[in-house]
Amino acid sequence: MKQIIFCVIVALSSVIAEYKYETKYFKVPLDHFGFQRNETFNIKYLVNDDNWDRGNGPIFFYTGNEGQIELFAKHTGFMWEIAAEFRAKIVFAEHRYYGSSMPFDKKSLDKEHIGYLSSAQALADYADLINFLQGNVVKPRYPVIAFGGSYGGMLAAYFRIKYPHVVIGAIAASAPVHMYPGMAPCGVFNRLVTSSFKTVDINCSKNIRQSWAVIRNYTKTPAGQEVLNKTLNLCSPVKNATDLDTLMEFLESMYSTLAMVNYPFASDFLTSLPAEPVRVVCQYLNETLTGEKLLKGIGKVVDIFTNYDKKNPCVNYKEGDDYGNLDAAGWDYQACTEMVMPMCSNGVNDMFEPQPWNFTAYAEECHKKYGVYPRPDMARLEYGGNRLQAASNIVFSNGLRDPWTGGGILDSLSDTVRAVVIVDAAHHLDLMPSNPSDPEPVKIARNIHKQHITRWINQFREQLMTTRKS
């Protein structure tokens, strides 16, 4: 396919280095799997080949997930840091329907146009792009390693499973491939979030558990609403039940995010936060609190989460899951179609209000929003869930601080589908830029990744030599 290129040199500052890349665009079909629609559009990808051995150096390929690709390029320092050692080209590909890779521009997320957003379509985009980078030859000369974190980690693994002739191996960090219906308890995520806070201080998780009723109580009178709005510094006052539900969902998402990005260093990955953010916020909830004192404690937690960089005059809780740096508006549609990951809480084994998993209600809400019904078994049947014994050359890494570990592969499935469990690590910390505060298990995990990458590249080159001789 003809490539449309628009180059911009960008420098991203990290803890240690600046990451420089060219921004390019590649034309892909709107629909890879049907023949009735012939439209095309451009997906964005970022490239750095400063260290690349153009003779036979590998391509390190990041399978972009739900958000603008620049954010993942900035925070996937592991790829950048090992590129010189492996003499690799670095490519970060943006997922269709995110960032600038919109097939219908501003109308892309409308009901009428969003139907071509799926993991399978995105993987086909990536396969086409790599075929282009290989020169559209029958026998590729460059070994390609897929990298990804979170949903991107799932995609990296799925890429290797579905296109083993395109990528020779995958580093799949914090990939919850076991989170589909019937595969993991619906309450495991919220229990692990709670554990992050409870481990710091049991009073912290207890206070959060008690806070839901306190917040609801404040909304019962106009005077209480005024206190709530002021204490939490809300941009929009809570005026009705809908506003209250939105606020509660925002707070739930806040605690989940704090647990996910509970890194040992300050980070602006999803939002600007201090080092050890769970420990920081728990200092305001480290004794038994009630009533207004508890509400003020929650207000301080909210302030850390929303305004650590002192750039936000108030809390825009109506942004919900979209709060922060990641523009992931399309994910809700994916969760309403193929990426069905049941979540529930009981208020006993976790610090949240009781919320049972109700697939019927969930499905009807999806139909109301998008005119579609979820297919709860689709991803498991498409990609295998955790029955991946027939796969090869995949490393699944999971940190025990990360609540998504509850849906991760924690035991090696074969000699070539390996699990790396990282003590004291949050969400795909092993892929982030190295930092003096990194715990030793993270450093060990990165070395294990390098060992696998070396073996995969050597296998590819041996096979290439054998093919040439024959």
SULDA-V707511 format. One record per backbone hydrogen bond with DSSP energy under -1.0 kcal/mol. CO is the residue of the C=O (numbers start at 0). NH is the residue of the N-H. If there is no record, write none. Layout:
BEGIN
co:CO nh:NH
co:CO nh:NH
END
This chain:
BEGIN
co:3 nh:24
co:9 nh:20
co:11 nh:18
co:16 nh:13
co:18 nh:11
co:20 nh:9
co:21 nh:46
co:23 nh:44
co:25 nh:42
co:27 nh:40
co:38 nh:29
co:40 nh:27
co:42 nh:25
co:43 nh:93
co:44 nh:23
co:45 nh:91
co:46 nh:21
co:47 nh:89
co:52 nh:56
co:57 nh:88
co:58 nh:144
co:59 nh:90
co:60 nh:146
co:61 nh:63
co:61 nh:92
co:64 nh:66
co:67 nh:70
co:68 nh:72
co:69 nh:73
co:70 nh:74
co:76 nh:80
co:77 nh:81
co:81 nh:85
co:82 nh:87
co:86 nh:52
co:88 nh:59
co:89 nh:47
co:90 nh:61
co:91 nh:45
co:92 nh:63
co:94 nh:97
co:97 nh:100
co:99 nh:101
co:100 nh:96
co:101 nh:104
co:103 nh:106
co:104 nh:107
co:106 nh:109
co:109 nh:112
co:109 nh:113
co:113 nh:116
co:117 nh:121
co:118 nh:122
co:119 nh:123
co:120 nh:124
co:121 nh:125
co:122 nh:126
co:123 nh:127
co:124 nh:128
co:125 nh:129
co:126 nh:130
co:127 nh:131
co:128 nh:132
co:129 nh:133
co:130 nh:135
co:131 nh:134
co:142 nh:58
co:143 nh:167
co:144 nh:60
co:145 nh:170
co:146 nh:62
co:147 nh:172
co:148 nh:151
co:149 nh:153
co:150 nh:154
co:151 nh:155
co:152 nh:156
co:153 nh:157
co:154 nh:158
co:155 nh:159
co:156 nh:160
co:157 nh:161
co:158 nh:162
co:162 nh:165
co:162 nh:166
co:168 nh:145
co:169 nh:394
co:170 nh:147
co:171 nh:396
co:172 nh:149
co:174 nh:176
co:175 nh:178
co:179 nh:182
co:184 nh:187
co:185 nh:343
co:186 nh:190
co:187 nh:191
co:188 nh:192
co:189 nh:193
co:190 nh:194
co:191 nh:195
co:192 nh:196
co:193 nh:197
co:194 nh:198
co:196 nh:200
co:200 nh:203
co:200 nh:204
co:201 nh:205
co:202 nh:206
co:203 nh:207
co:204 nh:208
co:205 nh:209
co:206 nh:210
co:209 nh:213
co:210 nh:214
co:211 nh:215
co:212 nh:216
co:213 nh:217
co:216 nh:219
co:220 nh:224
co:221 nh:225
co:222 nh:226
co:223 nh:227
co:224 nh:228
co:225 nh:229
co:226 nh:230
co:227 nh:231
co:228 nh:233
co:232 nh:314
co:239 nh:243
co:240 nh:244
co:241 nh:245
co:242 nh:246
co:243 nh:247
co:244 nh:248
co:245 nh:249
co:246 nh:250
co:247 nh:251
co:248 nh:252
co:249 nh:253
co:250 nh:254
co:251 nh:255
co:252 nh:256
co:253 nh:257
co:254 nh:258
co:255 nh:259
co:256 nh:260
co:258 nh:261
co:259 nh:426
co:260 nh:262
co:262 nh:275
co:266 nh:272
co:269 nh:324
co:272 nh:266
co:275 nh:279
co:276 nh:280
co:277 nh:281
co:280 nh:283
co:281 nh:284
co:289 nh:292
co:289 nh:293
co:290 nh:294
co:291 nh:295
co:292 nh:296
co:293 nh:297
co:294 nh:298
co:295 nh:299
co:296 nh:300
co:297 nh:301
co:298 nh:302
co:299 nh:303
co:300 nh:304
co:301 nh:305
co:302 nh:306
co:306 nh:309
co:314 nh:234
co:314 nh:316
co:315 nh:318
co:316 nh:319
co:318 nh:321
co:319 nh:322
co:325 nh:327
co:327 nh:330
co:329 nh:333
co:330 nh:334
co:331 nh:335
co:333 nh:336
co:333 nh:338
co:336 nh:374
co:337 nh:339
co:344 nh:354
co:354 nh:344
co:357 nh:361
co:358 nh:362
co:359 nh:363
co:360 nh:364
co:361 nh:365
co:362 nh:366
co:363 nh:367
co:364 nh:368
co:365 nh:369
co:366 nh:370
co:374 nh:377
co:376 nh:380
co:377 nh:381
co:378 nh:382
co:379 nh:383
co:383 nh:386
co:385 nh:387
co:387 nh:390
co:392 nh:169
co:393 nh:417
co:394 nh:171
co:395 nh:419
co:396 nh:173
co:397 nh:421
co:398 nh:401
co:401 nh:404
co:402 nh:405
co:403 nh:406
co:404 nh:407
co:406 nh:177
co:415 nh:393
co:416 nh:412
co:416 nh:413
co:417 nh:395
co:419 nh:397
co:421 nh:399
co:424 nh:400
co:425 nh:428
co:427 nh:430
co:428 nh:431
co:430 nh:77
co:434 nh:437
co:438 nh:441
co:438 nh:442
co:439 nh:443
co:440 nh:444
co:441 nh:445
co:442 nh:446
co:443 nh:447
co:444 nh:448
co:445 nh:449
co:446 nh:450
co:447 nh:451
co:448 nh:452
co:449 nh:453
co:450 nh:454
co:451 nh:455
co:452 nh:456
co:453 nh:457
co:454 nh:458
co:455 nh:459
co:456 nh:460
co:457 nh:461
co:458 nh:462
co:459 nh:463
co:460 nh:464
co:461 nh:465
co:462 nh:466
co:463 nh:467
co:464 nh:468
co:465 nh:469
END
